[in-house]
Amino acid sequence: MLNRLKFSLAILVFVAGSSYAELVIDVQGVAQPTPVAIVPFGWEGSGAEIPLDVAAVITSDLRRSGRFEPIPESKMLQKPTSGADVDFQDWSFVGVEAVVVGTVTQTGENDFSLQFQLFDVFGRRQLVGYRMPASRGTMRAAAHRAADMIYEKLTGIKGVFGTKVAYVTAMEQGQKRLYSLIVSDQDGANEHTIMESNDPIMSPAWSPDSRQLAYVSFEDNKSSIFVQTLRSGNRFKVSSKPGINGAPAFSPDGRQLVVTLGGVDGNLDIYTLDITSRQTRQLTTHRAIDTEGTWSPDGRYIYFTSDRAGGPQVYRVSAKGGTPERITFEGSYNARPRLSPDGTRLAVVHNDRGDYRIAVMDLAEKNLLVLSTGRQDESPSFAPNSDILIYATRVGRNGVLETVSADGLIRQKMASGRGDVREPVWSPFPRF
C-alpha cells in the first residue's frame, strides 16, 4: 500500500528548494577525447568587434559533448580565417585531428553572414564548408548550428547543440514558493520564463514542432492541463475535469495529447485527448493506477506505467485501444517510460538495489542498462538524436539536471547553483 501511495502521488508532488540560478555545466567525457582546433573567426564589419565570439560558442559545444578537446588559442601556431591559409603541417605538429576556420561578415545594419570550413588535418582535405545568414539576435543559434554540422561530420551522430530544454524550478518567497517553467538553450544560455505561479507547475512536454509546451498547473487548487505557444505566450486550457488531470504528452502529429485522468474516485487511467475538439478517448479501464503515458514515435502505441502487477511496470496499448501488453520485467520498479525518437530504446526510472536510477532498455534485445548513479533520479527525456538523455537528480538538498549518453560513457551535471530544478524535457530538432 505504501508503494502504491507513493506511486500515485508522484505525478502531484514537486519538492522545492531555496532559490534558482543559471545552470552551470560540468562534463565527464570519454577517456581520450579527440583534439581539435577552433580558430578565432575573422571579422569584416563596421564595428571594432565581432558581435559574438562564434569560435568560443563552437568550442564550448564540442568540449561539452565530451568527445572533443579543443586546444587553447595559445597553442595555435597560426590563426587563419579561410581555408586557403590553412597549413596542415603546423596543425599536425600541435597534434590536432581537425581544424575549423571561419569569418563573420556584416552585410547590413543587422545582417551578417557566418561562413566556416572544417578540415581533416591528416587527410589534408575539407570536410565541410558552409555559409549561413544571421542577425545579432540569431548569431548564437547560427553558431550552434555550425557546431551541429561539425559534430555530425566528425562523429556520424546528429548534433543537438541547436536544441532547447524545458524544466521547472521552485524558489522560496517568504512563506510561499514561486514555480517557474523555463526554456533555455541546451547549454543553459538564453533562459526564458514561460510561466510563473505560486501553485505547482509539472510535466512539461514539447510539441513536435517545438512551438508549444503542454504542462500541468495547479491554479485555483485543482490540476489542469494547458498548452502554451512559446512565441506569443498565448495559452489555453485543454483539460480540467473533476479529479486529476496530469502527465500530458503530444502525439507525433501534434494533434492529440495522451493524458492521465482520474475522476472524483481518484482512479487513474490513460486517455487520448484531441486538442482541437477536447474530446477524450479512454484507453485503459483497470482498477490499478495507470499513468505517465507517452507515444511511440510512429504513433501506433501508447507506453505507460501501471501497478496492475503489484508494482510499477511499463505497459503499452494500441493508440486505438485494446488489451495492454507488459513491456518491462527486470526488477520490481520501472516507471516514467520515454521512447527514443528512433524508436529503438525505452528509458525508465528503475529501482536499482534500493536506488532510483535511469535505465535504458533495448526494445529489440530486451536488455536493460542502468545509466545514472544517483539515489533519486527521475524524469528521463531523450535528446532528438536518441544518443543522449537528460534527467533530474539531487545533490544534497539541491535539485540538479544531468545528461548521460545512451551508452553511459559521457556524463554532464547541470547544476543550478542554488535551489531546485526538476522535470527536464528535451526539445525536438528545430525546423529551419
C-alpha positions in Angstrom: 0.0 0.0 0.0 2.9 2.4 0.8 4.5 1.9 -2.6 1.1 2.3 -4.3 0.5 5.6 -2.5 4.0 6.8 -3.3 3.5 5.9 -6.9 0.1 7.7 -7.1 1.5 10.9 -5.6 4.4 11.0 -8.0 2.5 13.0 -10.6 1.4 15.5 -8.0 4.4 16.4 -5.8 7.2 18.8 -6.6 9.9 19.1 -4.0 11.0 22.8 -3.8 14.4 24.2 -2.9 15.5 27.6 -1.7 16.2 29.6 -4.9 17.3 29.5 -8.5 20.3 30.4 -10.5 21.6 29.9 -14.0 22.7 26.4 -15.0 26.4 25.6 -14.7 27.7 22.6 -16.7 30.4 20.1 -15.6 31.4 17.5 -18.1 32.8 14.0 -17.6 33.7 12.7 -21.1 35.5 9.8 -22.8 39.0 8.9 -21.6 40.8 10.3 -24.7 38.7 13.0 -26.4 39.7 13.9 -30.0 42.0 17.0 -30.1 40.6 19.7 -32.5 41.2 23.4 -33.1 38.6 26.1 -33.5 40.4 29.1 -34.7 39.0 32.6 -33.7 36.8 33.8 -36.5 37.7 36.7 -38.7 35.5 39.8 -38.6 34.6 42.0 -41.6 32.2 44.7 -40.4 31.7 48.3 -39.3 32.3 47.8 -35.6 35.5 47.2 -33.9 34.5 43.8 -32.5 32.6 40.8 -33.8 29.0 40.8 -32.3 29.5 37.2 -30.9 32.6 35.1 -30.3 31.4 32.4 -32.6 34.5 30.3 -32.2 34.0 30.3 -28.4 30.5 29.0 -28.8 31.6 26.2 -31.1 34.5 25.4 -28.8 32.2 25.2 -25.8 29.7 23.0 -27.6 32.3 20.5 -28.8 34.0 20.4 -25.4 30.7 19.8 -23.6 29.9 16.9 -25.8 32.7 15.0 -24.0 34.1 13.6 -27.3 36.4 16.5 -28.2 39.2 18.5 -26.6 39.6 21.9 -28.4 43.2 23.2 -27.9 43.7 26.6 -26.4 44.4 29.6 -28.6 47.8 29.9 -27.1 48.9 26.7 -28.7 47.8 27.6 -32.2 50.8 28.2 -34.5 48.7 30.1 -37.0 45.2 31.7 -36.9 43.8 31.5 -40.5 40.3 32.7 -41.2 40.0 31.0 -44.6 40.8 27.5 -45.9 43.4 28.9 -48.4 45.6 29.9 -45.5 45.5 26.6 -43.5 48.9 25.0 -43.1 48.3 21.3 -42.4 51.9 20.7 -41.3 51.5 23.3 -38.5 48.3 21.7 -37.2 49.7 18.3 -37.5 52.7 19.4 -35.4 50.4 20.5 -32.5 48.5 17.2 -32.7 45.0 18.2 -33.7 43.0 16.0 -36.0 40.5 18.6 -37.3 40.6 22.4 -37.6 37.7 24.9 -38.0 38.2 28.3 -39.6 35.7 31.0 -40.4 34.6 34.6 -40.9 31.6 36.7 -39.9 30.9 39.4 -42.5 28.5 42.3 -42.0 26.1 42.7 -44.9 23.6 45.2 -43.5 22.8 47.1 -40.3 21.7 43.9 -38.6 22.5 41.4 -41.3 25.5 39.1 -41.2 27.0 36.1 -43.0 28.6 33.4 -41.0 31.0 31.2 -43.0 33.0 28.3 -41.7 35.2 25.4 -43.0 36.1 22.1 -41.3 39.3 20.4 -42.4 40.7 16.9 -41.8 44.3 17.5 -40.8 45.6 14.0 -41.5 43.7 13.7 -44.8 44.6 17.3 -45.7 41.1 17.9 -47.1 38.0 19.9 -46.5 35.1 18.0 -44.8 32.5 20.8 -44.6 32.1 24.3 -46.0 29.0 26.3 -45.2 27.7 29.9 -45.2 24.5 31.0 -43.4 22.8 34.3 -42.7 22.4 35.6 -39.2 21.4 38.7 -37.2 22.6 39.9 -33.8 19.7 38.0 -32.2 20.3 34.8 -34.1 24.1 34.7 -34.2 24.3 32.3 -31.3 21.8 29.9 -32.9 23.8 30.1 -36.1 27.0 29.2 -34.1 25.2 26.2 -32.5 24.1 25.1 -36.0 27.6 25.3 -37.2 28.7 23.2 -34.2 26.0 20.6 -35.0 27.2 20.3 -38.6 30.8 19.9 -37.4 29.9 17.3 -34.7 27.8 15.2 -37.2 30.6 15.2 -39.7 33.2 14.1 -37.2 31.1 11.5 -35.3 28.3 10.4 -37.6 25.8 11.4 -34.9 23.5 14.3 -35.4 24.4 17.2 -33.1 21.9 18.7 -30.6 23.6 22.0 -29.8 20.8 23.9 -31.5 18.1 22.3 -29.5 16.4 23.6 -26.3 15.5 22.2 -22.9 12.4 23.0 -20.7 12.4 22.4 -17.0 10.6 23.6 -13.8 12.2 25.5 -11.0 11.0 26.4 -7.5 12.3 29.0 -5.1 11.2 30.3 -1.7 9.3 33.6 -1.5 8.7 34.2 2.2 6.1 31.7 3.2 5.3 30.8 -0.4 7.1 29.2 -3.3 7.4 30.5 -6.8 7.3 27.9 -9.5 8.7 28.7 -12.9 8.6 26.9 -16.3 11.9 27.8 -18.0 13.1 27.2 -21.6 16.8 27.6 -22.4 19.3 26.5 -25.0 20.6 23.1 -24.3 23.8 24.7 -22.9 21.8 26.7 -20.3 22.0 30.0 -22.1 19.1 32.2 -23.3 16.8 31.3 -20.5 13.2 32.4 -20.9 10.5 32.1 -18.2 7.4 30.7 -19.9 5.1 30.6 -16.9 5.3 31.6 -13.2 2.9 30.7 -10.4 2.7 30.2 -6.7 1.0 27.0 -7.5 2.9 23.9 -8.7 3.7 23.5 -12.4 4.5 20.0 -13.6 5.1 17.7 -16.5 6.2 20.0 -19.4 6.0 18.4 -22.8 7.2 19.7 -26.2 5.0 19.7 -29.3 6.7 18.0 -32.3 7.4 21.4 -34.0 8.9 22.8 -30.8 6.5 25.8 -30.9 4.3 24.8 -27.9 4.6 23.3 -24.5 1.9 21.4 -22.7 2.1 21.3 -18.9 0.0 20.8 -15.7 -0.8 23.7 -13.5 -2.5 23.6 -10.1 -4.1 27.1 -10.3 -7.2 27.5 -8.2 -6.2 24.5 -6.2 -7.0 22.0 -8.9 -5.0 20.3 -11.6 -5.5 21.5 -15.2 -3.6 20.8 -18.4 -2.6 23.8 -20.6 -1.0 24.2 -24.0 1.1 27.4 -24.4 2.6 28.8 -27.6 6.1 29.9 -26.9 6.5 32.8 -29.3 3.3 34.6 -28.4 2.8 33.4 -24.8 -0.8 32.6 -25.5 -2.1 29.6 -23.7 -5.3 27.6 -23.5 -6.8 25.1 -21.1 -7.4 21.7 -22.7 -8.4 19.6 -19.7 -9.8 20.5 -16.3 -12.0 17.6 -15.5 -13.0 16.7 -11.9 -10.2 14.9 -10.1 -6.7 14.5 -11.5 -5.6 15.9 -14.9 -1.9 15.0 -15.4 1.1 13.8 -17.5 0.4 15.3 -21.0 2.5 14.1 -24.0 2.0 15.2 -27.6 1.2 12.7 -30.4 3.8 12.6 -33.2 1.5 14.7 -35.4 0.8 17.2 -32.7 -3.0 16.9 -32.9 -3.5 14.9 -29.7 -2.3 14.5 -26.2 -2.1 11.4 -24.1 -3.1 12.3 -20.6 -3.7 10.8 -17.2 -7.2 11.4 -15.9 -8.8 10.4 -12.6 -12.3 11.3 -11.6 -13.5 12.1 -8.1 -12.8 8.5 -7.0 -9.1 9.1 -7.8 -8.6 6.0 -10.0 -6.1 7.0 -12.8 -6.4 5.8 -16.4 -4.8 6.7 -19.7 -6.8 8.8 -22.2 -6.1 10.4 -25.6 -7.3 14.0 -26.0 -8.0 15.7 -29.2 -6.5 19.2 -28.8 -9.0 21.0 -31.1 -12.2 19.3 -30.1 -11.2 18.5 -26.5 -12.8 15.0 -27.0 -11.2 12.2 -25.0 -10.9 8.5 -25.5 -10.3 6.2 -22.6 -7.6 3.5 -23.4 -7.3 1.8 -20.0 -10.1 0.8 -17.6 -8.2 -1.1 -14.9 -8.7 -0.5 -11.2 -4.9 -0.2 -10.9 -3.1 3.1 -11.3 -2.3 3.8 -15.0 -0.3 6.9 -15.6 2.7 8.6 -17.4 1.7 7.8 -20.9 3.9 8.5 -23.9 3.6 7.9 -27.6 5.7 5.6 -29.7 7.5 7.6 -32.5 5.3 6.0 -35.2 2.1 6.9 -33.3 0.9 3.3 -33.1 1.3 2.7 -29.4 1.0 4.4 -26.0 3.5 3.3 -23.4 2.5 3.9 -19.8 3.2 3.0 -16.1 0.9 0.7 -14.2 0.9 -1.1 -10.9 -1.6 -3.7 -12.1 1.0 -6.5 -11.5 1.6 -5.3 -7.9 4.4 -2.8 -8.5 5.1 -0.1 -11.2 6.0 -1.6 -14.6 5.8 -0.4 -18.2 3.0 -1.5 -20.5 1.9 -0.5 -23.9 -1.5 -0.3 -25.6 -2.6 0.4 -29.1 -3.4 4.1 -29.6 -6.7 2.9 -31.0 -7.4 0.9 -27.8 -7.2 -2.8 -26.9 -5.5 -5.0 -24.3 -2.3 -3.6 -22.7 0.9 -5.6 -23.1 3.6 -5.7 -20.4 7.0 -4.5 -21.6 9.3 -4.4 -18.6 10.1 -7.4 -16.4 13.5 -6.8 -14.9 13.3 -5.6 -11.3 10.4 -4.6 -9.1 10.1 -1.0 -10.2 10.1 0.5 -13.7 8.3 3.8 -14.3 8.1 7.0 -16.3 8.6 5.4 -19.8 10.1 7.6 -22.6 10.8 6.3 -26.1 13.9 7.3 -28.0 13.0 9.3 -31.2 14.4 6.5 -33.3 12.1 4.0 -31.6 14.8 1.6 -30.6 15.1 2.3 -26.8 12.9 2.8 -23.8 14.1 4.9 -20.9 12.7 4.3 -17.4 13.2 5.1 -13.8 14.4 1.8 -12.4 14.8 0.6 -8.8 18.5 -0.5 -8.7 19.1 -2.2 -5.3 17.1 0.5 -3.5 18.2 3.5 -5.5 16.0 5.0 -8.2 18.1 5.4 -11.3 17.7 6.0 -15.1 17.9 2.9 -17.2 17.5 2.2 -20.9 16.1 -0.9 -22.4 16.9 -2.0 -25.9 13.4 -2.9 -27.3 14.7 -5.5 -29.7 17.1 -7.3 -27.3 15.1 -6.6 -24.1 18.2 -6.0 -22.1 18.3 -3.2 -19.5 21.3 -0.9 -19.0 21.5 1.3 -15.8 23.0 4.7 -16.8 22.8 7.0 -13.8 24.5 6.8 -10.4 22.2 8.8 -8.1 19.9 7.7 -5.4 16.8 9.6 -6.5 17.0 10.1 -10.3 13.8 10.8 -12.3 12.2 12.3 -15.4 14.3 10.9 -18.2 14.0 12.5 -21.6 15.8 11.6 -24.8 17.6 14.2 -27.0 16.2 14.2 -30.5 19.3 12.4 -31.8 18.4 9.4 -29.5 22.1 9.4 -28.3 21.8 11.4 -25.0 19.3 11.6 -22.1 18.6 14.4 -19.7 17.1 13.6 -16.2 16.7 15.1 -12.8 18.6 14.1 -9.7 19.6 15.5 -6.3 23.0 16.6 -4.9 22.5 17.2 -1.2 19.4 19.5 -0.9 19.8 20.8 -4.4 17.8 19.6 -7.4 20.1 19.4 -10.5 19.9 18.1 -14.0 22.3 15.6 -15.6 22.8 14.3 -19.1 24.2 10.9 -20.0 25.0 9.3 -23.3 22.9 6.3 -24.1 25.9 4.0 -23.6 26.6 5.6 -20.2 30.2 6.8 -21.2 29.7 10.6 -21.2 28.0 12.5 -18.4 27.3 16.1 -17.7 26.0 17.7 -14.5 23.9 20.9 -15.0 23.8 22.4 -11.5 21.6 25.4 -10.8 23.9 26.7 -8.1 21.0 27.0 -5.7 17.5 25.7 -5.4 15.5 23.1 -7.2 15.5 22.3 -10.9 13.3 19.4 -11.9 11.2 17.8 -14.7 13.5 18.4 -17.7 12.4 17.6 -21.2 14.5 17.9 -24.4 13.0 19.6 -27.4 12.8 18.1 -30.9 15.2 19.3 -33.6 14.4 22.9 -34.7 12.8 23.4 -38.0 14.6 25.9 -40.2 
